[in-house]
Amino acid sequence: MSDLTGGCAVGATHTFNVMVAGRSVGTYAFVTGAAPALRRTISERYSFAGTPASGGGATSDAYTIRITAATTVCSGGSSWNWFPGGTASP
């Protein structure tokens, strides 16, 4: 993630909800520091009941992973954003 938050956002917790195939699997969060982190590496593990197969087998199935902000940055606190790419594994 790109993390340019600062100013009024220092000390604020930014929380994100994670969904796989439309089902909530967990959350993650970070706290804004005194200086922008610029690039945050997010590495999380979630345990959840199996997701029904969407196609031709466990190795060829595709699922949508959705990360949604559960909190906002204060006005004037700059911003965060996701870089394209990343990986997910079962």
Residue pairs with C-beta under 8 A, 6 or more apart in sequence:
1 39
1 40
1 42
1 80
1 81
1 82
1 83
2 38
2 39
2 40
2 79
2 80
2 81
2 82
2 83
3 30
3 32
3 36
3 37
3 38
3 39
3 40
3 80
4 36
4 38
4 78
4 79
4 80
5 12
5 14
5 32
5 36
5 73
5 77
5 78
5 79
5 80
6 32
6 34
6 35
6 36
6 77
6 78
7 74
7 76
7 77
7 78
8 74
8 75
8 76
8 77
9 32
9 73
9 74
9 77
9 78
10 32
10 33
10 34
11 31
11 32
12 31
12 32
12 71
12 73
12 74
12 77
13 29
13 30
13 31
13 71
14 29
14 30
14 31
14 32
14 69
14 71
14 73
14 80
15 27
15 28
15 29
15 69
15 70
15 71
16 27
16 28
16 29
16 67
16 68
16 69
16 70
17 24
17 26
17 27
17 67
17 68
17 69
17 70
18 24
18 25
18 26
18 27
18 28
18 44
18 46
18 65
18 66
18 67
19 25
19 64
19 65
19 66
19 67
19 68
20 46
20 48
20 51
20 63
20 64
20 65
20 66
21 51
21 52
21 54
21 63
21 64
22 64
22 66
23 48
23 51
25 46
25 48
26 44
26 46
26 48
27 70
28 42
28 44
30 37
30 40
32 77
36 78
39 83
40 80
51 63
53 61
54 61
54 62
54 63
55 61
55 62
58 90
65 88
67 82
73 79
73 80
